[in-house]
Amino acid sequence: MTNDNAYKIKWGILSTGWIAHKFATDLAHASNGVAYAVGSRSQESADEFARNHGIPVAYATYEELVSDPEVDAIYIGTPHPFHKENALLALRAGKAVLCEKPFTVNSAELEEVVAYAREHKLFLMEAMWSRYIPAIVKVREWIAAGRIGDVRLVKADLGFRSDWNPQGRLLNPELGGGALLDVGIYPVSFASMILGPNPESVSSTVHIGETGVDEHFSLLLSYGDGKSASLNGGIRLTLTEEAHVFGTEGYIVVKDTLVNPRAAELYIGGELAESFEQERASDGYCFEAEEVGRCLQAGLTESPVMTLDESVAIMKLLDQVRGQWGLKYPGEK
């Protein structure tokens, strides 16, 4: 890859599923990247995806995609039980990798992927796209500037009532289904961004549905010194999707949805002190793509905004929670 600042990262998209479509569509709004190639498990699927998104190259296998010397970075949009093998496939081909959240099914898998990337000095990042959304960036700025004083409490919820489809991704244990990994990763990552990924204690409740996956849950993370996070998630339960950060001098409200907010409000002394709202044409996936491009241009092997150590710590936290529930996925020891 050239060091020319005008150079656009050539992306290879591994998968032709729903989330891959969203990412490919948004690359048109990225200032430093372009969709160059797509890989699928069939030529027909790859060709159709390439036509829909104006992508010049389409491959019938993931192996061909990662072997293309023109591809700078691979975006992985497969279901999370496949993330480990897909990420290692791309890394072994020497590619930078942006892997959909949750990074893997468990921390042991992620540690293996991270170890390979670090040993070979390759870029690797979890696609926690909300971390790069401008409204969330503004929240970090307000907190760093001390606008709400010392943060004491984070409250974040995300949940929806999905259709009953036992074979679908959300409810199927074979596909890593369940609320914690699919939607819970958002409030957990949000709390980690503010209070850190290593709480002193974790309390939880869960409802395990008839397919054997967690359908909704509640977490209470205690950080000591009066700091805590109250987090809820569900895939068969509609929840309000806002997030709140309470400090000693004020509080912040992330509006509408924690996943992809377009607005945030800062309150001091109970009064609205500042608001942030962004109108944009993109869904918001372009911001994580731009972060990868910035990091690669700077010669970095991970993002300072979402470090690999934080991703591993979050995955260990999710393992701990599932351990409290006695919930294991097929293939886990």
C-alpha positions in Angstrom: 0.0 0.0 0.0 1.3 3.4 -0.9 1.8 6.2 1.6 0.1 8.7 -0.7 -2.5 10.5 1.4 -4.8 10.6 -1.7 -4.7 6.8 -2.0 -8.0 5.0 -1.2 -7.9 1.7 0.7 -9.1 -1.1 -1.6 -11.6 -3.2 0.4 -12.4 -6.8 0.0 -15.7 -7.8 1.4 -15.9 -11.3 2.8 -19.6 -12.3 2.8 -22.6 -11.2 0.8 -25.1 -11.1 3.7 -27.2 -8.3 5.1 -24.5 -6.5 7.1 -22.1 -6.8 4.2 -24.6 -5.1 2.0 -24.8 -2.2 4.5 -21.1 -1.9 4.7 -20.6 -2.0 0.9 -23.3 0.7 0.4 -21.7 3.0 3.0 -18.2 2.7 1.5 -19.4 5.1 -1.2 -19.4 7.7 1.6 -15.9 6.9 2.9 -13.3 9.5 2.1 -10.4 7.1 2.1 -11.7 3.7 0.9 -13.5 2.0 -1.9 -15.1 -1.4 -2.4 -12.8 -3.3 -4.8 -13.7 -7.0 -4.5 -16.2 -9.3 -2.9 -15.9 -13.0 -1.9 -18.7 -15.4 -1.4 -19.3 -19.2 -1.3 -20.7 -19.1 -4.9 -19.9 -17.2 -8.0 -23.6 -16.4 -8.5 -23.9 -14.7 -5.1 -20.6 -12.8 -5.6 -21.6 -11.6 -9.0 -25.0 -10.4 -7.9 -23.4 -8.6 -4.9 -20.8 -7.0 -7.1 -23.5 -5.8 -9.6 -25.6 -4.3 -6.8 -22.6 -2.3 -5.4 -20.6 -1.5 -8.5 -17.7 -3.7 -7.3 -15.2 -4.6 -10.0 -14.1 -8.0 -8.9 -16.1 -11.0 -7.6 -14.8 -14.3 -6.3 -16.6 -17.6 -5.7 -14.4 -18.3 -2.6 -13.0 -16.5 0.4 -9.6 -17.9 -0.4 -9.5 -16.2 -3.8 -10.6 -12.9 -2.2 -7.9 -12.8 0.4 -5.3 -13.8 -2.2 -5.9 -10.9 -4.5 -2.8 -8.7 -4.3 -4.8 -5.5 -5.0 -6.9 -5.9 -1.8 -5.5 -3.9 1.1 -8.1 -4.7 3.8 -10.8 -7.4 4.4 -14.1 -6.7 5.9 -15.7 -9.8 7.5 -19.4 -9.8 7.7 -20.2 -13.5 8.3 -22.0 -14.9 11.4 -19.8 -14.7 14.5 -19.1 -18.4 14.8 -17.1 -18.1 11.6 -15.2 -14.9 12.5 -12.1 -16.7 13.9 -11.5 -18.8 10.8 -12.3 -16.0 8.4 -10.1 -13.5 10.3 -7.2 -16.0 10.4 -7.6 -16.7 6.7 -7.3 -13.0 5.8 -4.5 -12.4 8.2 -2.5 -15.4 6.9 -2.8 -13.8 3.5 -1.2 -10.6 4.9 -4.3 -8.5 4.8 -5.6 -5.9 7.3 -8.8 -7.0 8.9 -12.0 -5.3 10.1 -14.2 -8.0 11.7 -17.8 -7.6 12.6 -18.8 -7.6 16.2 -18.8 -9.6 18.3 -15.2 -10.2 17.3 -15.5 -14.0 18.0 -17.7 -16.3 20.0 -15.4 -16.3 23.1 -12.2 -14.8 24.4 -10.0 -17.9 23.7 -10.8 -17.6 20.0 -10.1 -13.9 20.0 -6.8 -14.2 21.8 -5.7 -16.6 19.1 -6.6 -14.2 16.3 -5.0 -11.2 18.1 -1.8 -13.2 18.8 -1.4 -13.9 15.1 -2.0 -10.3 14.1 0.5 -9.0 16.6 3.1 -11.6 15.8 2.9 -10.7 12.1 2.4 -6.9 12.7 -0.9 -6.9 10.8 -3.8 -4.5 11.4 -6.8 -5.9 13.2 -9.9 -4.2 14.5 -13.4 -5.0 15.8 -16.1 -3.4 13.7 -17.8 -1.8 16.7 -19.1 0.9 14.3 -21.0 2.9 17.0 -17.6 3.8 18.5 -16.9 6.0 15.5 -20.3 7.6 15.0 -20.0 11.4 15.4 -22.6 11.6 18.1 -20.6 9.0 20.2 -17.4 10.9 19.5 -19.1 14.0 20.8 -20.1 12.1 24.0 -16.4 11.1 24.6 -15.4 14.8 24.0 -17.9 16.0 26.6 -16.8 13.5 29.2 -13.1 14.1 28.5 -13.6 17.8 29.0 -15.2 17.2 32.4 -18.6 18.7 31.3 -20.6 16.3 33.5 -18.0 16.0 36.3 -17.0 12.6 37.6 -18.9 9.8 35.8 -20.8 7.7 38.3 -23.4 5.7 36.4 -24.0 4.4 32.9 -27.3 3.1 31.8 -27.7 1.6 28.3 -30.4 -0.6 26.7 -30.9 -2.2 23.3 -33.6 -4.7 22.4 -36.3 -5.6 19.9 -38.9 -8.3 19.4 -37.7 -10.5 16.6 -39.9 -12.8 14.6 -40.0 -16.4 15.8 -37.5 -18.2 13.6 -35.6 -21.0 15.5 -33.4 -21.7 12.5 -32.5 -18.0 12.0 -29.3 -16.4 13.2 -30.7 -14.8 16.3 -32.3 -17.9 17.9 -30.0 -20.7 16.6 -27.3 -21.8 19.0 -25.3 -23.2 16.1 -25.0 -19.6 14.7 -24.1 -18.1 18.1 -27.6 -16.8 18.6 -28.8 -14.9 21.6 -29.2 -11.4 22.9 -25.8 -11.0 24.7 -23.6 -11.4 21.7 -25.9 -9.9 19.1 -27.2 -6.8 20.8 -25.6 -6.9 24.3 -22.2 -6.2 22.8 -23.5 -2.6 22.1 -24.4 -1.5 25.7 -21.4 -3.5 27.1 -19.0 -1.8 24.7 -20.6 1.6 25.5 -20.0 1.1 29.2 -16.5 -0.1 28.5 -15.8 3.0 26.5 -16.7 5.2 29.5 -15.8 3.1 32.6 -13.5 0.5 31.2 -13.8 -3.2 30.4 -12.8 -4.6 33.8 -15.5 -4.1 36.4 -14.8 -5.4 39.9 -18.0 -7.4 40.0 -20.7 -8.6 37.6 -24.3 -9.5 38.5 -26.7 -10.7 35.9 -30.2 -12.1 35.2 -31.3 -13.9 32.0 -34.2 -15.5 30.3 -33.1 -18.6 28.3 -35.7 -19.4 25.6 -36.8 -22.7 24.2 -34.1 -22.8 21.5 -31.4 -22.6 24.3 -30.2 -19.1 23.7 -30.6 -16.0 25.9 -33.6 -14.0 24.8 -33.1 -11.1 27.2 -30.8 -10.2 30.0 -29.9 -7.6 32.6 -26.3 -6.8 33.8 -25.0 -4.7 36.7 -21.3 -3.9 36.5 -19.7 -2.5 39.6 -16.5 -0.6 39.2 -15.9 0.5 42.8 -15.8 4.0 44.1 -19.5 4.3 43.5 -19.3 3.7 39.7 -21.6 1.2 38.0 -23.3 0.3 34.7 -26.8 -0.9 34.3 -27.2 -2.7 30.9 -30.1 -4.5 29.3 -30.5 -6.3 26.0 -33.1 -8.4 24.2 -34.0 -10.1 20.9 -37.5 -11.1 21.9 -38.2 -8.0 24.0 -38.6 -4.4 22.8 -36.6 -2.0 24.9 -36.0 1.7 24.8 -32.7 2.1 23.0 -31.3 5.3 24.5 -28.2 5.5 26.7 -27.5 7.8 29.7 -24.3 8.8 31.3 -24.7 10.4 34.8 -21.9 12.5 36.4 -21.6 14.6 39.5 -22.2 17.8 37.5 -24.6 16.7 34.9 -25.7 14.0 32.5 -25.6 13.0 28.8 -28.4 11.4 26.8 -27.6 9.4 23.6 -30.8 9.8 21.6 -33.0 7.4 19.6 -30.7 4.4 19.4 -27.4 3.3 21.0 -26.5 1.4 17.8 -26.4 4.4 15.4 -27.3 7.6 17.1 -27.6 10.8 15.2 -28.1 13.0 18.3 -26.8 13.5 21.9 -27.7 16.0 24.6 -25.7 17.4 27.4 -27.5 18.5 30.6 -25.9 20.5 33.4 -27.9 21.2 36.6 -30.9 19.6 35.0 -30.9 22.1 32.1 -30.0 21.4 28.5 -26.6 22.9 28.0 -25.6 21.7 24.6 -27.0 19.4 21.9 -25.4 17.6 19.0 -27.2 16.4 15.9 -26.0 15.2 12.6 -27.8 14.9 9.3 -26.0 12.6 6.9 -26.7 10.5 3.8 -24.8 7.4 5.1 -26.0 4.8 7.5 -22.7 5.3 9.5 -20.6 2.3 8.6 -18.3 4.6 6.6 -16.9 6.0 9.9 -15.3 2.7 11.0 -14.0 2.2 7.5 -12.4 5.6 7.6 -10.8 4.8 10.9 -9.2 1.7 9.3 -7.9 3.9 6.5 -6.4 6.4 8.9 -4.7 3.7 10.9 -3.2 2.0 7.8 -2.0 5.4 6.5 -0.3 6.1 9.9 1.3 2.6 10.0 -0.7 1.5 13.0 -1.7 -2.1 13.6 -4.7 -1.3 15.8 -7.0 1.5 16.5 -6.4 3.7 19.6 -10.2 4.2 19.7 -11.0 0.4 20.0 -7.8 -1.4 21.0 -7.4 -5.1 20.8 -6.8 -5.3 24.5 -10.2 -3.7 25.1 -11.9 -6.1 22.7 -10.3 -9.0 24.4 -11.3 -7.7 27.8 -14.9 -7.2 26.6 -15.0 -10.8 25.2 -13.8 -12.1 28.6 -16.5 -10.1 30.3 -19.1 -11.7 28.0 -17.6 -15.1 28.8 -17.9 -14.4 32.5 -21.6 -13.5 32.1 -22.4 -16.6 30.0 -20.6 -18.6 32.7 -23.0 -17.3 35.3 -25.8 -18.5 33.1 -24.3 -21.9 32.3 -24.7 -21.0 28.6 -22.3 -22.6 26.1 -22.4 -22.7 22.3 -21.9 -25.9 20.3 -18.2 -26.7 20.1 -17.2 -24.8 23.3 -15.6 -26.8 26.1 
